[in-house]
Amino acid sequence: MKLDTVSVPMNDEIDAGPVRIGIVGLGYIGRTVGGQFHRHADATVGAICDLEPSVREKVGDQFGVPADRRFAEYETMLAEAALDAVLVGTPHTLHYGQVVAALERGCHVYCDKPLTTDLERARDLADRVEGSDRTVMVGYQRHLQTAFRRARERFADRDPEWVTASITQDWIDDSRGTWRLDPDLSGGGFLYDTGSHVLDGVLWTTGLEPASVAASMDFHDEAGRVDRRAHLDVAFENGATGTVSFYGDAPSVREHVHLWDDAGAVYLEGTQWGPREVREIDADAGEYTPYVDPRGERSRADAFLESVREGTEPPATVRDALRVTALTEAAYEAARTGKRVPVGD
């Protein structure tokens, strides 16, 4: 599907000056990744959008955005501000409409994860983006982390046979009073939030394609929509199997990803939100810790701007995000029905 090209900024126009970024949603992602754009020599924050006036004032002052480029309505920002790209940092269920609107204005898009919480909409976005010349990068930052990139190299010429992964976080308490516990905005619970990063990390690092999933969940809400614990049993197309567990009521963040093949394994471990460590395990249970220097990692703004200027594929694509949404949606269905569910694509 070819997008409407009215008002599309051409690459040579972007090359003439900094990429003009509009930010919708001034929460953690809007401020953090938006701050990367604000400090970047090749970008400028040209407009911001948020429902809360005090937030618009604070962030607008921080990013040097003129008062007449601070908007309460997203559609107005797109119509009135001259933009080359949009950072979408809003609640999950709003992503689809906002990404589509930006693309139809000819903008490139950096979208926080998950791309969308609906499989048909994820497919539609993949078709739209792959049929256009616009860059859409999804906020799965493990694609930029040296430890995960090192692990991914192992599976360039071999397949894992067994996968285990888990993450814990005090997510329920952290999310109280926010949209994250409102399923109409979040699309789900811990699995669709922090858990989405872990699913993406497993799928992207291994290259495995999920075929089916069985799942069990405990829910925070009486309606059974916001999961606080999820356990997935995944079967992959190549015959590999995996278990992935998510617990959002734990006192601290710990992440473990263990990927076994016939020669041994690679372990990815981490605490809180710092860099992940990688260890390689041989067939005799010996361990090797390769040197991994995270100081050379690109920021999310670096990677996005490079893709926009050079017309190259971003590190985390809409196709990557589609796989995560497909597995996530199948897991929710499996937990609610008690049946093993095929994973769509």
N, C-alpha and C positions, 0 to 999 in steps of 0.2 A: 504494500500500500504506500503510495507516494504522498508525502505530506504537502499541504498547501505551502507554497514558497513565498507568499506575500510578506514583505518586510524581513526576509531572511538576510542576516548579515553575512556577507561573503568573507572567505578566509583572508583575502587581501585587505579587507576593511578591518578585520580584527588585528592583522599583522601591523597595521599602522599605529596602534596604541594598545593600552591595557585592555584586557577582556573585562567588559562591564557586567558585573554580577548583581542580580537581584536576589534577595533572601526572603523566603516566606517561612515563617515560624522561627521565633527568636528564643527557643529553648536551648538545651545543651548543645545540640548539633548545630543549630543556626549560629550560636555564639562561638563554638569551638572551631568548626570548619570555616564558618564565616570569618573568624579571626585570622585563619590561615590565608584566606583570600585578601583580607584587608592589609596584611603585612607583606603580601607577595608583590614583587616588582612588576609582574606581568598582569596584574589584575587590580580592579578597583571595585569597591562596593558602591554601586550606583543607586540602589534603592533597597528599602526593607519593608516588610509587611508583617504585622502581628495585630491580634485583636486588642491587646492590652496597651493603652496609651503610655503608661509609665515605662513599660518595657521598650516601646518604640523610642521614647525619649532617651533612655539610658544607653541603649545599644546604638542608636543613631549618633549620639554624641561620641561614643567610643569609636565608631567606625567612620566618623566624619561625613555622615550622610546629611545633605541639606534638609531642612524642615519640610520643604514641599515634595520631598522624595521619601517620606515616611508614611506608609499607607496602612489603612485598616482593612481594605478589601484587595484581595489578590488580583481579581480581574482588572481593577483600576490601575494597579501597579503595572501589569502587563501592557495595558493600553496607553499609559501616559509616560512611562519611563523608557528611555532608550537603552535596551539591554541586549547583550550577546548571549547570556547564560543565566540560569536560575538555579539556586540551591533550594531544594525542597527539604525542610526540616520539621515538618508538621506531623500530627498523629497519623498512624499507619493507614487508616481507611481513607484518608484524604489524598494520598499520594497519586492514585490513578488519575483523578480528574485534574489535578494540578500539573502533573507531567504532560498529559495530553494538551492542556491549554498552553503550556510553554512551548511544546513542539509545534503547535499550530501557529504560534507567533514567530516561529523560526529560531527559537532559542535552543542552545545546548542545555543539558540538565545534569546536575549532580543531585541524586535522590538518596536520602537516607534509607537504610534497610528497614523492613522488607520493601521491595519494590511495590507490592500490592498484597492484599490479603484475600484475593479472589483469583482462582486459577484461570478462569476465562479472561479476566482483565489482564492477568500477567501474560497470557498468550497474545492478547491484542497488542499490548505494549511491545512485546518482542517483535511482532510483525511490523508494527509502525516504525520502530527504530531501525530494524534491519532493512526496511524499504526506503530509508531516508539517508541523508548525509549528515545528520545531526549526531553528536556524541551524547550518550546517556551513560553515566557511570553510577553504579550503586554502591552504597556505603559499607561494603564488606572489606574492612581494612586489613584482614589477615592476608589478603592477596599482596599487600605491600610489606608484610612483616618478614624479616630475613629468615626466621626459624621455619615458618610455614613454606617459604619458597625453597629452602634447603630440603625440606621433607618432600616437597612435590617433585624435586629432581629424581628422587629414588624411584618414583613410579612412572617415569617417562617410558621405561621399557619393560615394566613388570606390573602385575596386578596384586593388590593386597588380597589376602584370603579371609582375614578376620579383623574387625574393627571394634574397638570400644572407646567410648568418649563420654565425658560428663562435665557438668559445670554446676557450681553452687553459687548462691548470692543471697543476700538479705533483701531480695527484690520486693517482697510484699510490703515490708515496712518502708523501704526506700520509695515505693510508688504511692503510698497513701496520700490522698488528696490531689492526685494527678490524673490525667486522662488515661494513663497506662492501666488503671483498674476499671476503666469504662470500656467494655467490649465493643460498643458501637464506634469507638474511636481507635481502640488498639487492635481490634480484630480477633483478640484472644487473650492469652496470658503470657506466662514466662517463656513458653516455647516460641511464641511469635516475637518476643522481644530479645532478650539476651540469647535465648536458645537458637535464634535464627543465625547468629554468628557461628555457633558450633556446627550446626548442620552444614552451612556453607563451607566452613573450614574443612570438614571431612570430605564433602563431595568435590570441592575444588582441588584439594591436595592429592586425593587418590585418583580422580577421574572416573570414579565408579558411578554407574547409573542405577538408582534404586528401582526395583521392580515391584515390591510389595512391602507392606508394613503392618505389624500388629502393635497395639499400644494400650497402655493403661495410664490414667491420669487421676490426680486429686485436684479438686477445684476450690478456689477461694470463695466464690459466690454461689448462692443458692441456685441460680439458673444454670450452673454448670458450663459457663463460657470462659471464665478466667482461670486457667490452670496455674497451680503453684508447684505441682510436681508432675513430671511426665517421664515415662519410660518407653522407649521405642525399640522394637525388634525388627530390623530391616533386612530384607533379602535383596541382593543386587543381581543385575542381569548376568554377570559373569560367574555366578554361583557363590560369591563371597557372602558372608553374613556379618551383621554388626548389631551391637546394642549401644544405644545412646540415651543417657539419663540427664534430667534437668531438675534441680531442686531449688526453688526460689524462696525458701523459708529458712535458709542456713545463715550462720553468723558472719561468713566471709566469702570472698570470691576465690575459688580454686578451679582451675581448668586442667583436664587430662584428656589427651587424645593419643591412643595407642594403635598403631597400624602394623599388622603382622603379615609377612609374606613367607615364602618357603626358605628364605635365607636368614630370617630374623625379624627385626621390627625397628620402627622409628617411633620414639616417644616425644610428644610435645606437652610441656608442662608449664603452668604459670600461676601466679597469685595476683589478686587484685587486677589492676588494668595495666601493669607493667609489661615489659617485653617477655615473650615466651622463650623457654629454653628447649633445645632439641638434643636428644640422645639417640644413638644408634646401638641396637642390640644385635649381637651375632648369634650363630646357631649354638654356641657353647655358653650362652648367657653372659658373655663378656659385654662390657659397656664401653662406648667411645663417645666422648662429648666433643663434637667439632667446634671450632672457633666460629662464633657468630657475632658480628659487630652490627648492632642495630643503628649505629650512628649514621650509616650510609643510606638508611631507609628514606624513601621519598614520603613527603606528606601527602594527604589526600588532595590538597589543592595543587601540589606539584604534578601529581599524576593526571588529574583532570585537565589542567591547563595544557600539559604536553599533548594529550590526546586531541584536544580542541584545535590547537595550532598546527599539529602535524597530520591531523586526519587519521590517526591510528586508533586501534581498538583499545578501550580503557582496560585497566587491570581487572575490574569487576563489571561484567556485562549484564545486559538484560537477560541473556540466555542463562547465565549463572544464576541470576535471581529467580528465573522461572523454575529451575530445578528445585530450588529451596521451597518456593511456594507450593509446588506440586507435592513434595514430600510432607510438608507441614499440614496441608489441607487433608491429605490422606491419613495422617496420624490422628488428627482430630476426629475424623469419621470412624477410624478404627477404634478409638477409645470409647466413643459414644455407642457404637454398635456391638462391640465385643468381637468383631470379626477381623480377619486379615483382609486388607484392602489393597487393590492394585494402585500403583502410583502413576498418575497421568503425566503427560509431558506437553 
